[in-house]
Amino acid sequence: MEIKTKNDRQSGLTDKVLKHFYFNDELSCAEVSEHLDRSIPLVAKSISELVVDGFVVEQGYAQSSGGRRPLKYSIKADALYIVAVAMDQLSVRIGLFNLLNEPVVPVQSHELRLLNNDVALKTLIKYINKFIDSSGIAKEKIAGIGIGMPGFINISEGINYTYLDAGGKNLREYIGEATDLPVFIDNDSSLIALAEQRFGAAKAQKEVMVINLGWGIGLGMIINGKLFRGHDGFAGELSHIPLSEDGALCSCGKQGCLEAEASMLAVAEKAIAGIKEGKISSLQHIVEDHDKLAGDAIMDAANNGDHFAIDLLSEAGYKIGKALAILTHIMNPQTIVLSGRGARVGKILLAPIQQAMNKYCIPRLVSNTRLKVSELGFDAELVGAAVLVMENYNKEKV
């Protein structure tokens, strides 16, 4: 199937219609017309073109509410595919998704430590190319590669100032040249917020804080219905809110940061220290594990009722809640979503987070704020990476 470019279509409207179907379920021509504020004849022409090109399929007539029944359409799942890459400080996951955000092949996971690793970028590219080759999907059918990664990222210049040094080159272009596909990069927490906004717990909401509970603690802010990035694009560094003057030393070089006190890496370190001091727990084996395995083991143990693991996570949750109380006074969000890797212990974290917010927040500011646990959870970054590609699909190169 030939995929038409933006210049082949009527003023880019067809691309907007395609994206609207990607982000929504079955729709009628009238519904698309109303949302995009374009005339029904123009939208109908775009839909017809997408049907002919194999991007959209008819789904039959909607139920009648009196009058002529509208014909419904939806995205065609296998019209295009997206390579989604989700990174954290210790590992990378790579998936191939259709236009319904369904995995086409099993997601692959690899250990990839980013800190002080000069070959991390080359290794990442090797993993991506090998994954695409093994998928059996032709590159002509792949819309692009979306990559979520930790660090201070300037998305317009394509630079990660923290990890994956490309020798001063545009990281997006560097990976694109090595994979021969369009590449889009963004901060991992921003993509998790994007996924929650489009397909998750923050959908159709205007003011939301999405917490990325991982080895660090990230934040994606949705303000007035849009992802807020700040002046330089670095907004959302929740990890480095100072909780004390003399706390544990953080990776940023300062003391008392939230990350050093309450991240999963910090919880893992406290668990290992506690086991060595004789704490009774099912976690005896983690003393020999590295941080990633220890963190996963702690979450498993907590969900299975281990008292020591629950206590550690509850302590971390209370500190996270204290940090969120600070932000709540500034933002007054409608919803706070607990997402990312740590969402699997979200129910355990909810109570101590709420307790801290009740203690440190002015009641009127927090009374109408809802705390929710993400259903996307650990998959949120992968979904967000796919969304990133589709939001940029067929846009002019910058």
N, C-alpha and C positions, 0 to 999 in steps of 0.2 A: 504494500500500500504506500502510495506516495503521500508524504506529509507536506502539506502546503506551508509556505512561509507567510509571515505577516503581510508582506507586500502583495501576496496573491489574494488577500481577502479584503472585504469591504471595510476600509478605514479601521482595521483592528477590531471591529465589533465582533466578528466571529470568534476571535480569541477570548474576548470577554465572556461571550456566551458559553464557550467551552469550559472556561474556568468556573463559571457559575454552576454548571452541571457537576463539575468535580466537587465543589464544596457543598452541594445539596443533593437531596434525594430526587425522586421523580418530580418533574415540573411541566407545566403547560406553557405554551408560547406566551399566553397572557401574563403568567406569573413572572417569567423571565423579563418580559417587556416592562412590567411595573417596577421590578427591582433595578433594572439598568436604566430606567427612564428613557427608553428608546421606543420608537413606534412599533406596533405589532407587525406591519409589513416588513420592516427592516430586520426585526428579530426572526420572523418566520423564514426570511431568505437565508439568514445565517444558520438557523437550525437545519434547513433543507440541505445546505452545503455540508454541514457536519454529518448529517445522515449519509449523504452520498460518499463522503470521504471515509466513513467508517468510524467516526468518533462518538456518535450519538445514535441510540436506537429507540424506536417507538415502543411504548409499553402498554398501549391500548388506551381506551377511553376511561376517564374518571367517572365515578358514580354521579348520577344526575341529581342536582338540587333544584331542578325545575329549569327547563330550557335545554339548549344544545350542550351535549357533554363534551368537555375539552379533551383533546388528545394529549397524553402524557409522554414525556421523553426522559431518558436518563443516559448517563455516560456509558460508553461501551468499555468494559473492564480491560480488555486486552488490546485496546487501540494504541496504547503507549505503555511504557514501563519506566520506572524511576529507581535509580540506585540511591539508597539512603544509607548514610554512614553516621553512626553515633559514637562519639569518643568521650572518654573521661581521662583522668590522669594516668590510669593504669591499663586501660584496655580499649579495644575498638570492636564495634559490631557493624556488620555490613549486611544489608538486606536488599532484595529486589521486589518492588511492589507494583501491582497493577493500579489502574485508576480508581479502584475501590479501596485502595490502601490495604490490599490483601497480599501477604507474602507469596511470591510465586515459587520460590525455592527456599529451603531452610536458611534462617539467619546464621551467619558465621560469626564466631567470636574469636578474637586473638588477644593475647597479652601484648601490650605496647605501652611501656612506660615512657612518658613524655619528658619528664624532668631530667636534664643532663644527658640527653640521648641525641647525639649528633646525626644518627641515621634514622631517626623516627620518621621523617618525611619520606625518605626513600622506601622505608619498610611499609608505610601506609600505602603508597602508590603501588607497590608490589602486591599487597593484599587485595587492593581494589581491582587491579587488572586481572589477577588470577581468578577472582570471584566472578567478574564479568565473563571471562573466557569459559569458565566452568558452567555458567548458567545456561548456555545454549541460546541466549537471546541475542539477535543481531543488534549491533550498535545503532543502526538506522531506526530501530524501534524504541530506543531509550531516549527519553526527553532530556535527561541530564543526571548529574550527580549532586545530591545535597549532602553537605557535611556539617554536623554539629561538633564543636570542639570547645574545650575550656580555654580560658585566657582572655586577654584584652584584645578584641578584634575590631579592626576598622573595616567594615564590610564594603565601603565604597572603594577603598584602596586595596582590598584583598590581603590585608596583613594581620597576622597574629603576633602581637608584640611579646607574648609570653612563651609560646611554644612553636615548634615546626618552622624554624628559620629557613627561608628560601633564599638566603643571601641578599636580602633587600628587595627581591623580586615580588611581584604580585602573586600571592599564594594561590589564588583562584586560577589565574592563568597558567601558573607553573604546573598545577595538577591537571588542568585541562589539556595542556600540550602533551602531558605524559599518558593521558588516558584517551585522548581524541574525542572528548565529550564536553559539553557545557558543564561547568562546575560552579556551585554557589556555596559559600561558607557563611557560618554565623556562630555566635556564642551558643553553647549547649543549652543554657538556661533560657535564652531568648527563643530558641526553637521549641523547647518544652512548653513555654507560654503560648507560642503560636499554635501548637498542636491542640492545647486545651481550649484556645479561643475558637478554632475552626471546627474541632470534632469532639471536644471533651467538656469538662465541667465548667468552663468559662464561656461556652458558646452563647452568643446573643447577650452578653453582659458588657457593661461599659467600664466599670472600675474594678479591676481584679489584681491581686497579687498572687502569682504562681511560684511556689517554692520548689526549687529543684533540690531534693534531698539525696545527696550522693556522697562521694568522698569529700567534697566540699559542700557548701550550702549556697546555692545560687538563687537568683530572683529574676523573674520576668514580670514586668509591670505593664498592664493594659490600662491605659488612661483614655477616657472618652472613646472607647472602642478600638483604640489603636495601640500597637506595641510601642512603648516608650523606650528610647535608647539613650537619651541625654545628648549633650552638646557634642561629645567626641565619640558617642556610641558605646560608652562603657558603663552606662547606668545599670544598676542591679547587683552590685558587688556586696550582697548581704553578708557574705562570709567574713568581711573585714570590718563589720561594725564592732567597735570596742566594748566589751562587757566589763572589763576591769583594767586596772593600771598594772597589776603585777601577776597576771595569769600566765598560762603556758605560752611559750614562744611560737609565733605563727610562721608559716613559710614566707610571708611577706616581710619578715624581719621585725614585726612589732609584737608586743605582748598583749594578751587578753582578748584577741579577736574571737568572734563567734566560731570561726572555722577550727581554731586551736582548742576550743572548749566543747564543741557539740557536733562536729562533723562525724561521719561514719569512720573516718581514719582515726579521729580522736577517741571515739567510743571503742574502737578496736584496740588502741594502745592501752586504754584504761582497763579493758577486759583482760588483756594479757598480763598486765601488772597485777591485777586482782587475783588471777589464777595462781601466779607465782607466789603471792602472799598467802595462799591457802583458802581462797574463796571456794565454797562448795557450789558446783555448777556442772551442767552437762558439757561445758565448754573446755574441759581439761585439755583437749587435743589442739586447741588453737594456739598454744604456746609455740608450736613449731610451724604454724602457718604464716604466710605473708599477709599483708594488710587486706588484700581483696578477699581471700578465702576466709579470713577472720571476720570481716564485716558481714559477709553472706551467712556465715555460721551463727553469728550473734542474732541476726534477724530471724533465722530459722528457729533458733532456740527460744527466742522471745515469743514467737507465734505458737510454740509448743508448750509455753507456760513456765520456762526457766526463770526463776525469781531474780537471779543475778543479771541476766540479760534484760529483763523488763526494767529493773532498777536503773541500769545504765542508760537505756533508751528514754526512760521517764525523766532522768536528770538532764539528758540532752534536750528533750522536748521542752522542758521548763525554760532552759536558756534560749532556745529558739523562740519561744513565746515572748520572752523578755525583749528580744530584738524586734520581733514583729510588733510589739506594743509601741516601740519608737516609731516605726514606719506607719502604723495605723494613725497616730496623731498627725502625721504629715499628709497621708493619702486618703484616709477615711474610706477604705475599700468596701465594696458591696460583698465581695467574696474573697476568701483566701483558700487557695487550692494547694494541697500537699501532693506533689507529683514527683516523678523521677524514680530512681532505684528504691529509695526509702519509702515509697508509697505502700509497699508490701507490709510495713509495720505502722501504717498510718493510723489505724485504730488505737494502737498503743500510745502513739504520740499525741493524739487529739486532746486527751484529758489534761496532761501537763501543759500543753501549749495554751489551752483555753484558761487554765488556772492562772498562768503567768499573765495572760492578757487581761483577765479580770482584775488582777492585782495592780498592774502597772498602767492600765488604760483608764481614761476618764469614761465612766459608764455610758454617757450619751454617745461617745464616739464609736464604741464597740458594740452597742446593743443590737444594731441591725446588721452587723458583719457576720457572715456565715463561714464556718470552717468546713471544708469538704476534702475528702480523700479522692484522688484521681482514679478513674477506672482505666485510663490508659497506662498509668504507672510507668514501669520500666520501658515500655514501648513508646512513650511520649516523644522522646528525642528522635527516634526513627521516623515516626509519623510527621514530626515537625520538619525533619530534613526533606521528606517527600513534599510537604506543603511548600517549602521554600522553593523547590524546583518548579512547581506548578504556578506559584505566584509570579515567577520570573520567566515562564515559558513564552518563547517567541518575542520577548522584549528586545529592543535594540541593545546591542552591546555597548557597555560604557567604556 
